[in-house]
Amino acid sequence: MTILGIDIGTSMPSLRVIRYLDQLAEWHGYPKQIRVDNGSEFTSRVFTDWASAHGIYIDYIEPGCPYQNAYIERFNR
């Protein structure tokens, strides 16, 4: 797994996440898939519409199963 960047904050609204992913895409292109938890920033209509417009499949982990997204949980330590 390669880490392309990190954006740190206490609040991550959908538009901030989208803006950051667009910045990363300028250098690396858009991914085919993003694995995320079920946070409101990833389940919002704004985010899902953005992903759909860029042909990105959103792979949601099961609620209450953070081990399914172990790479991210490792960062959260």
Number of C-alpha atoms within 10 A of each C-alpha: 4 4 6 10 9 9 9 6 6 5 8 15 14 20 14 13 15 18 11 14 18 15 14 15 13 9 9 11 11 17 13 11 12 14 14 18 21 15 13 12 20 22 16 15 12 13 19 17 13 16 20 11 9 12 13 16 14 18 12 16 15 13 10 9 10 14 12 16 15 11 12 14 11 9 8 7 5
